[in-house]
């Protein structure tokens, strides 16, 4: 990479990460099968600088590795991609393409008790598997890839993450990359906590307890992800096999944890881009795709148009919280004007708060989220609805007894 392009790239990434409040970001860039840049920006939660060798979560980008493992075993004749598995009507190809008929609505994978192995994930999904009807509809859920991890174990006779290490990571020279089963239990000792975010502040947090085997459990480095991207011309990735084609026909995959985000992109101009951030999923930070797109623009000689509204969203929610307090205090001082029966409307904010995990699930194509995870996703949203609920209930009670 020439000096001018490198400087433009560094300026964009540094500016974007500052605007979007990403404490630390690692970037890998390839052109065809050649690595052209591996850089770290910012710091981890101990204050140490992010480097090419800093271990970071790639979250659901891990699905590309799981799909490759399944493809390897299919090429070896050990998995039939179009033969139903687990005594169901679902095929491995449908699992990898998220067209199995299983969704977070039929199996709310984050809300249910968490398994600790792919075999446990299959056991948890038995009833759903029996009733699943593949209908060609795309329904994204981690469960599909938990089940795919078990297929790898059954076909290879090896534990899933051991298979990845022996047959995927090591052959590609990805010696600092590991797969884990459960967060935070299985995180490597040298993995540093990621960050949550609220009101413009980033705070180190522990990733919630979740089963991530096969779906989003790979921990890697920018240096290793560069090797992964450089191998893609030979690996021939496909849409629906751990990658998704975007509206421009480019293959990519996003990844989100509550304390990390990541993404990979193969551009139409031949570049491979991988981004890993230690800042988690929040309102206004649903992944690193804006950063990937901006890097792609810089590489193609275009002016990046991407910007982050993360801080603005939290400031609006903070203003709504203060407004709720002000209106509540004002209402407590005013005489009652409405009939007592109308005071029941003041319980609406509480209803919205309690229903918020379900409402967000509908917004994000039926994805599952617990209330505890909702607080990770947007503490300002929870605070606003909580304060509004408390003020409205107080007003309702006071006016009812007057």
N, C-alpha and C positions, 0 to 999 in steps of 0.2 A: 504494500500500500504506500502510495507516495505521501510526502510530508503534508502537502496541502489538503489532501483528502483525509488523512489521519487527524489533522487539526480540526477540520470541519466536523468530523465524526465526534471527536472528544468534546467540542463545544456544544454540539447538539445534545449528546447524552448527559453531559454535566448540567446543562440548562434545564433539560426535561426532568431529570431526577430531582433537582432542587425544587422545581415548580410543583412536582407531583409528590414531594416528600418521601422519596425512596432513600433511606440511609445508605444502602449499599447495593450495587448492581455489578454483575459480571456479564461480559459480552464476548461471544465467539463469532467470527465471520470467516466464511470460506468462499472460494470461487471455483466451481467445479470440485475437483478432488484436492485442491490446494488450500491450506490454511493461510489467510492473509492478515488476520488480526485476532488477538486474544487480550482483552483488557479488563481491569477491575477499576471500579469507581466507588468512592465513599468508604464506609467502614462497617464492621460487624458490630454486634451488641456488646463486645468487650472494648470497642474502640480501635481494634486492629484494622489496618487497611484491607480492603477487598483486593485479592490478587487473582491471577489466573489459576491458582491452586486452592482457593478457598472452597470448602465443601458447602454446597447450597442445594436446597430442594428444587427439583424440576417438576414436582407435583404431577399433574395429569399428562405432561409430556412423556411420562413413564409409559403410557399406553402404547407409544410407538415401539418401545423395546419389547413389551409383552407380545404385540402383534408380530414382531420379527421372530420371536421364539416360536410362536405357533406356526408361522410360515416355514421356518427351518424344519420343524417336525413334519409338516405337511409334505415338504419337498423330499423328506426321507421316507415317506410312505407310512409314517406312524400316526398321522392325524388325517382324517378325511374331512376337508372343510365343509362338505355339503351333506354329511351324514349326521342326523340328530344325535345329541349326547345327553347324558344324565337322565335317561328315561323320559325324555320330553320331545317336543316337536322342534326344538331349537337346534340349529347347526352352529359350528364354530364360526363360519363366515358371518352369520347373523349376529353372534355375540360381538365380534370385532367391529361390525358396522353399526352397532347399537340399533339393530332392527329385530331384536329377539322377541319383542312383545313385552319384555320386562321394563319397568320404569321405577322411578322413585315413588310413584303413587302406589304401585302394586307391591313394592318392597321398599319402605322408607329406610334406606341403608344407614343413614346417620342417626336416626332416632331410635332404632332397635338396638338391643345389646350387641356389642361388637364381637365378631369372631376373632380368633387369634391365628388362623391359618386358612389357606385356600380350601382345605377340606371342611373346616368349620363354616366357611362362607357357602359352600354347596349345601351343607346340611341346613343352614338357615334359609336357603332359597328353595328347598324341596317343594313346598306347597305351591309356590309361585311358578316354578318350572313346570309342574304338572299341568297348570292351567294356562300357561303362556301360549298365545296364538300369534306367531310371527305374521305380520300383515304388511310388511314393507315400509312401515312408518318409522322415522328416526326418533328415538327416545333415548336421550343421553342418560346413562346411569353407571356409576362405578361398579355395580354388581356384575355387569357383563364381563368386565375385565378381572374381577375376583374369580369368576367361573373359568375364564380363559387361563388364569394362572394354574388352576387345578388341572385343566386339560394338559398343560405342559408337564405337570408332575406325573400324571397318569401315563402319558405317552413316553416320557423319558426315564421314569423311575428315579428321578432326582428331585430334591426339594427345590421349589421354584427359584428362590433367590440364588441358590447354588448353581442352578442351570444358567441363569443370566450371567453370573460371574465367569463360569467356565466356557460357555458357548457364545456369549455376546461381548461382554466387557473385555475379557482378556484377549480374544482374537483381534479386537479393534485397538488394543493398546490402552484401554481406559482403566488404568490400574488404580486410580483414586475414586472410582465409582462403585457404589454398593447399592443393593436393594434391601429394603427393610419390610417388615410385616405390620408392625403396630407403632403408631406415634403416641407419646414421645418415647416409649419404652426402648425401642430398638435403634434410636438415632446414634450415629457414631460418636465416640467421646470427643472428637475434635470438631463436631458440628456445633455451631453457635446459634443460640435462639434467634428467631426472627422478630419482627416488630408488628404490633398492632398500631392503629392510628386513630386519633380523635382530636378535633378542634385545632389542627395544625401541629400536634405533638405526636412523635413516634415513641412508643414504649415497648421495651423487650417483653415478650410473652412466650409462654410455653404452648406449643401446638396442642389442641385438645386431643383426648384419647380417641383414636380412630384406627380401624383396620385399613391398611393402604396397599396390601400385597397385590401386585398385578395392575392396580389402577393408578396409583400415584405415590409409589414408595421408593423411587430412585433418588439417591443423593449423588450429585456429581460436581464437577468443576468446569470452569470455562475451558480449560485446556483439554479436558476429556470430551466435552461437548463439541469442540472443534474437530476432534478425530471422528466423532459420530457423524457430523455434517459432511466431512470430507469423504466418508464412506458411502454416502447416499447415492451417488451416480452408479455404483456397483450394486447396491442393495435394492435399487429400483422401487422406492416406496409407492404405495397406491392409495388413492382415496378410499376410505372405508376400511383401511387396514392400519389403524393407529394414527392415521393422518386424515385431515379433511381438506377438501378443495374450497377455497374462498371464492367470492363472486368473480374474482379475476382469474380463477383457475389455478392459483398458486396453492401448493400443499403447505399446511401448517397445523399446529396444535397448540392450544393454550393450556396453562396449568395454574391452578389456584389452591393454595392452602390458606388457613386463617392467619398464618404468620409468614407467608412467602408467596410469590407469584413467578411465573416463568412462561416462556413461549419459544417456539421454533418456527422458522419460515424458510421455504425454498422459493426464491423469487423467480419471476419469468425471465429475468436477465441473467440467471445462472448463479446468483449468490445464495449461500446458506447463512442464516442468522439465528443464533440462539441467545436468549436473554434470561438471566436469573436475577431476581430481586429478593432481598430479605424483608420486604414490606408486604403484609398480607392483604387478602381480599377485603375491600371495604366499598361502600358507596363511592363511586368515582374512581375505583381502582379494581376493575373486574378482570385484570390480567395485564400482560405486558404488550398486547398487540399494538397499541399506539406507539410504543417505543420501537417495536420491530418495524412498523410501517415507516416511522421517521428515519430509522437507520437505512432502510431500503431506499428511501428518497435521496438521502445524502449520497449513497453509493451510486445511484443512477444520475447524479448531478442535478437533482431537483431540490426545491426548497421545502423542507419539512413543514407541514401545516398542522401537525398534531399538537394539542395542548391538553392540560389536565384541569378538571373542574373539581378536584377532590377537596381542596380547602374551601372553595366557594360553597359547596354543598353543606359542609359542616358549619360554616358561618351562618348560612340560612337556617339550619336546624337550631343553632344556638339562639338566633334572633327569635325564632318561633317559640323556643322554650321561655325566653324572657317575656315575650308577649303573653304567653299562657299564664305566667305568674302575675303579670300586671292586670290582665283581664279578670283573673280569679280573685285577686285582692279587691278590685273595684266591685265585682259582683257581690262579694261578702259584705261590703259596706252599703250596698243599695237595698232598698226594701223589695220584697218579693212582688213581682208583677205578673208572673205566669201562674196558672193553676198548679197545685202540687203534682198532679199526674204528669205534667210536662217535664218535671225534673228528672224523669227517667231518661230523657235524652242526654243528660249529662254523663251517663254511663257509656255513651258511644266511644269516647277515646279509650276507655278501659277495654271495651270489646275489640277495638282495632289493635290495641297492644297485644292482647292475648291471641288474636288471630294472625298477627304479623308473620310468624314462620310460615303459615299456610299461604298467606297473601304473597309473600316473597317467592314461595315455591311456584305459584301460578305465574308470577312475572318471569321467572327463569325456567320456563318450560317444564314445570312440575318437579323441580329439584327439591330435595329434602334438606331441612335445616332445623336444628334444635333451638330452643330459646336461648340456651347458653351460647351457642354458636352465633346466634343473632346479635348478641352483645359484642362479640368479636367483630362481626360484620359492620355494624354501625352503632356504636355506643351513643352518639348524639341523637340518633333516631329513637333509641330505647329511652333515653333520658327525656326527650321532648314528650313522647307519648306517656311516660310515667308521670312526669310533672303535670301534664295536662289532665291526666286521669285523676291524680290526687286533688288538684284544685277544683275540678268539676264535681267530684264526689263530695268534697268539703262544702261547696256551695249548695249542692242538692240536700245534704243532711241539715245544714243550717236553715235553709228555707223551708224544709219539711217540718221542722219542729217549731218554727215561728208561729 
